[in-house]
Amino acid sequence: QVQLVESGGGLVQAGGSLRLSCAASGSIFSINNMGWYRQAPGKQRDLVAVITSGNSTNYADSVKGRFTISRDNAKNTVYLQMNSLKPEDTAVYYCNAEIRRTFYYRAHIYWGQGTQVTVSS
């Protein structure tokens, strides 16, 4: 089994910062892309940022210059540093990872349980 566990969400005032973490555990042979998504009430789940195994990154336009995604391959962990937070960043944030469990298996997408981020004005 593979699990993704997120942490670091919470309540912060506009202009503040938070750092989210997502650790993958279980039977893991390799991890390709890792990413963060968010879903606000009544809206679809949208991509926030993604990082490849080679550390290439891509961001949603709404977070460019404010958020930074990074990963620690030794810890199977992806991070999202969020600065200059705005009320419109309020959402449940989910991490995902494309994980290959053994050499013989193809990669599958796994999701974390989500962590709430609330930005007050």
Kinemage of the C-alpha trace (Angstrom):
@kinemage 1
@onewidth
@group {chain A} dominant
@subgroup {mainchain}
@vectorlist {calphas} color= white
{ca gln a 1} P 0.000 0.000 0.000
{ca val a 2} L 0.981 3.613 -0.565
{ca gln a 3} L -0.147 6.570 1.534
{ca leu a 4} L 0.245 10.312 1.093
{ca val a 5} L -0.098 12.327 4.290
{ca glu a 6} L -0.347 16.110 4.170
{ca ser a 7} L 0.346 18.568 6.969
{ca gly a 8} L 0.815 22.281 7.502
{ca gly a 9} L -2.589 23.728 6.730
{ca gly a 10} L -4.331 26.209 8.992
{ca leu a 11} L -5.700 29.697 9.416
{ca val a 12} L -3.582 32.691 8.437
{ca gln a 13} L -4.187 36.378 7.795
{ca ala a 14} L -3.898 37.834 4.317
{ca gly a 15} L -0.263 38.530 3.487
{ca gly a 16} L 0.933 35.681 5.684
{ca ser a 17} L 2.713 32.443 4.851
{ca leu a 18} L 2.196 28.723 5.267
{ca arg a 19} L 4.242 25.691 4.300
{ca leu a 20} L 2.497 22.481 3.335
{ca ser a 21} L 4.196 19.095 3.410
{ca cys a 22} L 3.148 15.796 1.878
{ca ala a 23} L 5.023 12.594 2.688
{ca ala a 24} L 4.607 9.393 0.704
{ca ser a 25} L 5.086 6.091 2.488
{ca gly a 26} L 4.655 2.390 1.845
{ca ser a 27} L 5.854 0.219 -0.994
{ca ile a 28} L 7.614 2.728 -3.281
{ca phe a 29} L 10.078 1.954 -6.077
{ca ser a 30} L 10.133 5.402 -7.658
{ca ile a 31} L 8.151 8.655 -7.778
{ca asn a 32} L 7.707 10.658 -10.961
{ca asn a 33} L 5.689 13.889 -10.848
{ca met a 34} L 4.454 15.289 -7.539
{ca gly a 35} L 1.914 18.056 -7.320
{ca trp a 36} L -0.462 20.191 -5.323
{ca tyr a 37} L -4.093 20.853 -6.198
{ca arg a 38} L -6.762 22.841 -4.415
{ca gln a 39} L -10.521 22.842 -4.258
{ca ala a 40} L -12.607 25.710 -2.959
{ca pro a 41} L -16.254 25.154 -1.899
{ca gly a 42} L -18.485 24.680 -4.914
{ca lys a 43} L -15.571 24.675 -7.350
{ca gln a 44} L -13.586 22.049 -9.196
{ca arg a 45} L -10.189 20.809 -8.082
{ca asp a 46} L -7.484 22.822 -9.855
{ca leu a 47} L -3.758 22.375 -10.286
{ca val a 48} L -1.631 24.686 -8.141
{ca ala a 49} L 1.892 23.465 -8.883
{ca val a 50} L 3.735 20.391 -10.123
{ca ile a 51} L 7.354 19.248 -9.888
{ca thr a 52} L 8.950 16.521 -11.967
{ca ser a 53} L 11.514 13.964 -10.858
{ca gly a 54} L 14.105 16.220 -12.487
{ca asn a 55} L 12.894 19.214 -10.438
{ca ser a 56} L 11.244 21.070 -13.300
{ca thr a 57} L 8.292 23.057 -12.002
{ca asn a 58} L 5.065 24.510 -13.312
{ca tyr a 59} L 2.593 26.805 -11.567
{ca ala a 60} L -0.924 28.076 -12.002
{ca asp a 61} L -0.877 31.702 -13.101
{ca ser a 62} L -2.722 32.738 -9.945
{ca val a 63} L 0.137 31.608 -7.680
{ca lys a 64} L 3.229 32.397 -9.759
{ca gly a 65} L 5.702 34.467 -7.786
{ca arg a 66} L 3.997 33.670 -4.476
{ca phe a 67} L 4.142 29.866 -4.144
{ca thr a 68} L 7.154 27.573 -4.448
{ca ile a 69} L 7.014 23.808 -4.864
{ca ser a 70} L 9.986 21.641 -3.921
{ca arg a 71} L 10.711 18.016 -3.124
{ca asp a 72} L 13.061 15.916 -1.014
{ca asn a 73} L 13.524 12.620 -2.827
{ca ala a 74} L 15.309 11.010 0.117
{ca lys a 75} L 12.187 11.598 2.224
{ca asn a 76} L 9.627 11.015 -0.562
{ca thr a 77} L 8.185 14.391 0.391
{ca val a 78} L 6.861 17.349 -1.561
{ca tyr a 79} L 6.474 20.845 -0.117
{ca leu a 80} L 4.488 23.935 -1.011
{ca gln a 81} L 5.746 27.221 0.392
{ca met a 82} L 2.924 29.750 0.180
{ca asn a 83} L 3.730 33.438 0.668
{ca ser a 84} L 1.663 36.613 0.317
{ca leu a 85} L -1.483 34.597 0.849
{ca lys a 86} L -4.811 36.030 -0.293
{ca pro a 87} L -8.372 35.214 0.794
{ca glu a 88} L -8.951 33.650 -2.629
{ca asp a 89} L -6.284 31.055 -1.788
{ca thr a 90} L -8.708 29.573 0.750
{ca ala a 91} L -9.351 25.944 -0.183
{ca val a 92} L -8.641 22.345 0.677
{ca tyr a 93} L -5.186 21.544 -0.659
{ca tyr a 94} L -4.441 18.042 -1.945
{ca cys a 95} L -1.115 16.551 -2.895
{ca asn a 96} L -0.691 13.836 -5.464
{ca ala a 97} L 2.154 11.723 -6.720
{ca glu a 98} L 2.780 9.404 -9.633
{ca ile a 99} L 4.269 6.368 -7.886
{ca arg a 100} L 5.708 3.128 -9.170
{ca arg a 101} L 5.464 0.496 -6.471
{ca thr a 102} L 7.917 -2.006 -7.931
{ca phe a 103} L 10.083 -2.343 -11.029
{ca tyr a 104} L 7.436 -4.529 -12.640
{ca tyr a 105} L 4.413 -2.278 -12.014
{ca arg a 106} L 3.483 0.789 -14.026
{ca ala a 107} L 3.034 4.047 -12.158
{ca his a 108} L -0.286 5.034 -10.574
{ca ile a 109} L -1.568 8.345 -9.246
{ca tyr a 110} L -2.097 8.556 -5.500
{ca trp a 111} L -3.802 11.363 -3.548
{ca gly a 112} L -3.538 12.689 -0.040
{ca gln a 113} L -6.541 13.291 2.190
{ca gly a 114} L -6.388 17.073 1.908
{ca thr a 115} L -5.527 19.871 4.310
{ca gln a 116} L -7.574 23.023 4.859
{ca val a 117} L -6.003 26.415 4.218
{ca thr a 118} L -8.044 29.435 5.280
{ca val a 119} L -6.869 32.988 4.614
{ca ser a 120} L -8.724 35.737 6.456
{ca ser a 121} L -8.966 39.278 5.129
